[in-house]
Amino acid sequence: MDVVKNIIEIRKQKGVNQELIADVLNLDISTISKIEKGTRKLKVDELAKIAECLRVSVIDLFTYPKVFVDKESIEDADRISVTFEVSPDKKDYLLRLVTNEK
C-alpha cells in the first residue's frame, strides 16, 4: 500500500494539479513535488486536508482503487466491518479521522 501513489492517481484522475494541493496544505508547489517523488514524507495531519481537496474519504487514500466502505450500501446496515493496515505510530490518528473523533 502506497498512499502517496494513490494520492497521485486520484489527483490525476480528478484533474487536480499540484498547485491546488499546495494551496490546501499551505505549502510550496516544490514541497508537493518532493512528497510525490518520495524525497519528503507526507505528514499524517496532511491526509485529511488532501482527502477533502480530492473529495474522497481518508480511507480511500489508503485503499485506492478498492473501495471497502460504500456509504450508500451500508446506510441501512446495523454493523459494518472495515479492515486496513497502518503503521503503529499513525494508528490512533487515523482512527480519530475515520471515526470523526476530536
N, C-alpha and C positions, 0 to 999 in steps of 0.2 A: 504494500500500500504506500503510494507516494502522494501525499496531499498536495504538494506544490505542482506536480504533474497534473493532477486532477483540476486544480485551480486554473492552470494554463488552458487545459482542454475546455473547461466550462466557459472561461473568459472568451476564448476564440469562438466557441460555438454561439455565444450570445452577442458577439460583435463588440465586446467591451475592450477598450485599449488600456495599456499600462498606465497612461496618464490619469484616467478616471480612478483606477485602483490607488494610485499615488495620492490623488486628492483626498480620497476617502480616508486613507491612513495618515494623511498629513506628512507624507514623505516625498523625497525627490524621486523622479522617474528612474534615476540611475539606481536607487535603492531597490525599486521593484524589479529592475533588470537583474540586479545581483541576487535577489531572492529567487527569481526564476532560473537563474544559471546555477544556483546552489552555492554561491560564494558568500551569501548572508542567510542566516537561519530565519525562518518565519517564526514570529513570536506567537504564542498561544492566544494572547489577547487580540491579535490582529485577525484571527479566524472569524469571529462574529461579524466584524466590520466588512470583511471580504464577502462572506456569505450574504449579508444584507445587500451589498452592492450588486452581487450577481443574482440576487433574488432566488436564493436557494437556502436550504437549512444547513446548519453547520455539519450535521451528519452526512449530508450529501457531498461535502468536500472530501470526506473520508471514503465514502462508498462508491463514488462515481466510477463507472457508469451504472452500477447496480443501484436499485432503489429498494431498500429494506423496509421502509415505512412509507406506505402510500396513504396519505391523510384521508382521502376520500373513501378508501376501502375499510378504514378502521373506525369511522365515525360512530357506527353502531356497535362496535365490539366492546365487550366488558373488560377484556385484557388484551394486551399486545406484548410481544416479546421481540427484543432487538438485541443483537449480538455484534460487538465490534471490538477491535483491539486498539489499545493506545498505550503509550509508554507510561510507567507509574508516575512520573513527575507531572504528567498532564491529565491524569485520570480525574482528579477532583474538579479541576476547572472545566473540563469537558462535560462532566456530569451536571454541573451547575448550568452550563449553556443549554444542554439538551432538555433539562427539566425546568428551565427559566427561574431557577432559584437565585436569589441575590447573595 
